[in-house]
Amino acid sequence: QVQLVESGGGLVQPGGSLRLSCTASGRIFSIQPMAWYRQAPGKERELVGFISAGGSTNYADSIKGRFTISRDNGKNTVYLQMNSLKPEDTAVYYCTIRGSPYWGQGTQVTVSS
């Protein structure tokens, strides 16, 4: 059974930073490509970016240069470092094993003054 658990969300002021974590269990994490998605109120879920098993990354244009995805295979964890946050980054953020049906429960990020 695969489980993905996100953490690290919260309320932050515009221009601030947050780091989200997603810890996986139940499979061999190190060989899995991982992705972060987000869903804002009233909008469809959108891809934030993904990281390959080897550590290569790819990002959506809307967050490029502000967000960074990394992974620690020893801890079965993938991270989303978010800097220079904007109100439009407010959403529930989800991690997933890319191309699989496995998703975390999501963590709320709210950017507001």
Backbone hydrogen bonds, N-H to C=O, Kabsch-Sander energy under -0.5 kcal/mol:
donor,donor_aa,acceptor,acceptor_aa,energy
3,Q,25,S,-2.0
5,V,23,T,-2.1
7,S,21,S,-2.1
10,G,108,Q,-0.9
12,V,110,T,-2.7
15,G,85,L,-3.3
16,G,13,Q,-2.3
18,L,82,M,-2.1
20,L,80,L,-2.7
21,S,7,S,-2.6
22,C,78,V,-1.9
23,T,5,V,-2.4
24,A,76,N,-3.0
25,S,3,Q,-1.9
29,F,27,R,-1.3
31,I,28,I,-1.0
32,Q,29,F,-2.2
34,M,51,I,-2.3
35,A,96,T,-2.6
36,W,49,G,-2.8
37,Y,94,Y,-2.9
38,R,46,E,-2.4
39,Q,92,V,-2.1
43,K,40,A,-2.3
46,E,38,R,-3.1
48,V,36,W,-2.9
49,G,36,W,-1.6
50,F,58,N,-2.2
51,I,34,M,-3.0
52,S,56,S,-2.8
55,G,52,S,-1.2
58,N,50,F,-1.8
60,A,48,V,-2.6
63,I,60,A,-1.3
64,K,60,A,-1.0
66,R,63,I,-2.3
67,F,63,I,-2.0
68,T,81,Q,-2.4
70,S,79,Y,-1.5
72,D,77,T,-3.1
75,K,72,D,-1.3
76,N,73,N,-0.7
77,T,72,D,-2.0
78,V,22,C,-2.3
79,Y,70,S,-3.3
80,L,20,L,-2.3
81,Q,68,T,-3.1
82,M,18,L,-3.3
82,M,80,L,-0.6
83,N,66,R,-2.0
83,N,81,Q,-0.5
84,S,15,G,-0.6
85,L,16,G,-2.3
89,D,86,K,-2.4
90,T,87,P,-1.8
91,A,109,V,-2.0
92,V,39,Q,-2.3
93,Y,91,A,-0.6
93,Y,107,T,-2.9
94,Y,37,Y,-2.7
96,T,35,A,-2.1
97,I,102,Y,-1.2
98,R,33,P,-2.3
98,R,96,T,-0.7
100,S,97,I,-2.4
103,W,101,P,-0.5
104,G,95,C,-2.2
105,Q,4,L,-0.5
107,T,93,Y,-2.0
109,V,91,A,-2.8
110,T,10,G,-2.8
112,S,12,V,-2.1
112,S,110,T,-0.7
